[in-house]
Amino acid sequence: MKTCFLYPGQGAQYPAMGRDIWEKYPLAKDFFKSASDALERDMEKLIFEGDAAELGRTDNTQPAITVVNLTVKNILANLGLVSDGCAGHSLGEWAAYSDSGVLTDIEVLKAVALRGKYMHEAGEKASGAGADSSMAAVLGLELSQVESVIGSIDGAFMANWNAPTQIVISGTQEGLEKAEAALKEAGAKRVLRLKVSAPCHSPLLDDAKEKFTEYLSTLSFKNPVKPLYSNVSGCKVTSGDEARELALKQIVASVLWVDEEKSILADGYDRIIETGPGKVLSGLMKSVSSDITVQLCGTAEQIVEVIG
């Protein structure tokens, strides 16, 4: 079967995610140790003992989810299943850089740890953008409607186009409060604050992008060895140089996930595997196509089901 791996990003985390995988597969223990050594912090303690608030800080979320995403990828490969193409939502795109051969696992882990640190710092500097108040999901309005409503609101920005009628916005506390009221008045069914600690994919993180630029210049981004799809363009990435450029833009640019899903579907995959914690991406894919087979792969039991 022609298979595309989708790697989840921030918001998919939960306390003790991946623990059953770590307990079942020796390879998981080995990779967690390698990650801890590379990042000089105890990733088992953070992921298995950290509470929701601790894991919700973007400087913790980013390395934690990436460790689990890469662990699942490596276990599947060890069991004989590798992807024919790959993508990731926001942070998850970094695991796809490894899957596609653009960067190594360790390069990805070190990069996302620094990315999370810079984004957390930039989020704290953004006026009023505190934990649990920097992003919100808008349900029930189309992209053009959301853009029209928030276009005149200072401190509110379009961040993710996740589904035809599910948009995520970023902003300052004041900007989000004004946007929430205006969006509900425009007919939004719900506006829900997300469990992230930075106003991702918005100009409020320009400082993080600038700091990250210098670090990425030290990494060698190789050309993808398989189809790799971009959040920023919604299309396939053609080279390592393009991957580097898009990796930087992604911090402040909108995630065009619907366009990306359409690009994936157009390439004729037989199934999608959500490779990491949660089931958010599976639901989003089903909102675009009910025909494609979608499998979850974020627990030990799901790994067994996927391998068959």
N, C-alpha and C positions, 0 to 999 in steps of 0.2 A: 504494500500500500504506500502511495506517495503521501508523506507525512510532514506537516509543518508544526514545529514546536512554538508555542506562545508562552513567553515568560512574564509572570505578573510583576507589578510594581507596588509602590506605596499604597497602603490601604488594605493590602491583602494579608498583612502581618497579624499574628495572634500569639499570645504567650504559649511557649513550648511547641511551636510549629516545628515539624520535622523530627520530633523526639522519637516517634515510633520507627521512623526510617533509620535514625541513628542507632537505635537499639537492635534493629534487625540486620543491618548490613555493615560488616566491618569496613567496607570502603567509605561509608559515611563518617565513621569515627576517624579514619585516616584523613579525610578531607577537612573535617572540622579542625583537627589538630594543625594541618598545614595552613588553614585560614587563620587560626589563632596566632601561629608563629609569624605569618606574614604581616598581620595587622598589629601584632604586639598587644593583643587583648584577648581575654577569655571569651570566645564566641559561644561556647557551650553555656557558660553562665549567663551571658546576655540573652540568648535565645530561649533557653529552657527555664531560667529563673526570673528573667525580667518581666515586670507587669506591663499591662497595656499602655500605661503612661510612658514608661521608660522606652518601650519598643516604638511608641508613636513619635518620638523625637527623630527628626530626619537624619541626624548624625548617627543614630543607632539603627533606624529602620533600614537605611540603604545597605550597609554591610550585612545586616542580619538576613534580609530577604535574599540578597545575592548569594550568600552562603548556601541557603536552602535551595534556591533555583539551580545553582551549579552542582550541588550534591545530587539532586534528582537527575540532572542531565548526565552526570558521570555514571551513576548507577544504571540508568537505562542503556548507556553505551556499553557498559560492562556486561549487560545482559543481552546485548546484540541489537539494540534498537537505537539508531541515530536518525536525526531529522534529515529531510531532503531540502528544507528551507526553514527559516526561523525569523521571529520577530519578538519584540517585547514592548510592554506598555510602560512608557516613561522610564523609570529606573530599570525595568525589566529588559529594556533594549541592551543594557550592558551585558547581561548574560548571553544575549544573542550575539554580541560581538565575539564572545568566546566560542559559542557554538559554530559560528561561521568562519572561525580561524583568523579573525581580524586582530584579536589580542589573546593572550593566554589567560587561564583562570586567575593566576596570581596577579597579573597586570590589571585585570578587571577589578579584583577585590581591592587592591590598593587605590585604584582610581575612584571607585565608588565611596570608599571611606573618606577620601579627601573631598570628593564632590558633596557628600552629605554634610561634612564639617563646614564647608564654605557656604552651602545653602542654608544651613541652620543659622550661621552668623549673619548672613544677609537678611534672613527672615526676621531676626531679632532687631536688626537696624531699621527695617521697614516700619514706618510710623503706624503703630496700632496693630501690626500683624503678629499676634501672639499665638500660642499653641491652641489648636482646636478652633481657630477663627480665621484661618488664612485661605481656605478653599471651601467651596460649596458646590454640590451637585444640583442642577436645575432639571426637574422632570416635567415633561409635558409640553415643552416648547421646542420649536425647530431652531436650527443654528441661526438663521437670518433674524428670527424674532429676538433671540437673546442678544445678538450683536447690536440690534437696533436699540434695545432697552438700555444696555450698559454703556453704549457708545458715548453718552453724555455725562456719565457718572465718574468723577475723579476717584482714582484708587480702586477701580474694578476692571478686570481684564478677562477675556475669553482664554481659557487654559486648555481644555480637552474637549474634543468632539468625539465622545465615546460611543454614541448610538444616535440614530436619527432624531430622537426626542430626549436624549440625555446629554446635557452639556455641563461641563465643570468650569466654574469661574474662580479666579484668584483675586486677592486684593487685600487692602488694609482693613482693619476692623470697621472703620467708618464707611469705607467703600462697599464692603460686603453688606452691611446693614442697610444702606440706601438701595443697593441692588436687589436685595432680598424683597424689600417692600415693593419696589417697582416691578419686579418680575412676577410677583404674586398678583399684582394689579393687572398685569398683562395676560394673565391666564395660566401661569405655571401651577401645576398640581402640587408640587412640593419643592422647597429649597432646603437642602440638608447640608449642614456643616460636616466636613470630612475629618478623619483622624490623622491629619498630617500637621507638621509644625512649621511649614514654610509656604509662602505664596508661590508655589511652583509654576513654571511656564508663564512667567510674567516679567515685565521690565523691572519689577521690584527686586529681582535677583541678578541685576546687571553686575553687581560687585562680585558675586560668586562666579559668574561667567568670566570676568576679567582675571580673577585669581586662578581659575582653573586652566585658562589658556596657557599659562607658562608651564604648568605641569604636563599638560597633554603634548606639548612640544617635545618633551623628553621621551615619549613613547613612539614606537614604530608600529603604525597602523598598517597591517597587511591587507591585500585585496581579499575580499570574501571568496571562500572556496565553494559556496553554495548561495542560493538566493537569501538575501538579508534585506528586510524591509524597514523603511525609515518613518519615525513618528513625524518628522518635520515636513517631509515631502509627500508622504503617503505612498512612495514608490520604492523600487529596488535601489539599493546602494551599489554603485558601479566600481568603486575603488577604495583603497585604504585612505587616500587623501580626502575623498568625499566623506568617508565615515568619520574622520577626525573633525572636519568642518561641521558636520551635522551633530556630532556629540556635543560640541560647544553651543551651537544654536539651540539645541533641545532644552537647555536650562531655562531659556527665556521665551522660546517659541511655543506656539500652541501644538498640542498633540492631535494630529489629524487621523485618529484611529479608524474612523469609518472609511476614509479613503484607503488606508492601509489594509483594512480587511477586504475591501473590494479588489485591491491589487493581488492579495493572497488568493482569493477565490478565483480570480481570472486565470491564475496559473495552474488550476486543475488539481489541487490536492484532494486526496481521498478522505483524509481525516486531519483533524486538529487535535493536538494534545496540549492541555494547559499544564506546563511543566514547572510546578512550584505550588506554593500554598494557595488555598482558596478556590473560588469558582467564578470570580468576577468576569474574566475574559471569555469563559464559555458562554455566559449569559449574553455578553455583548455580541459575540459572533452569531448567536442564534437570533438576535434582533435584526441582523442583516441577511442571514440565510438560514432557513429551517431545514435545508437539504443536507448540508455538510455534517458528517459524523464528528462529534466533539467528545473527547474523553478527558477526565480529570486525572492528574497524576501528582498529588501533593501529600499523599500518605502511603504507608507501606502497603496497605490493602489495595489502594488504587494502582500502585506499581505492579502488583501481582496481576490485577485485572487487565492492565494495558499490555503486559507481556504475554498473557494468555497461557 
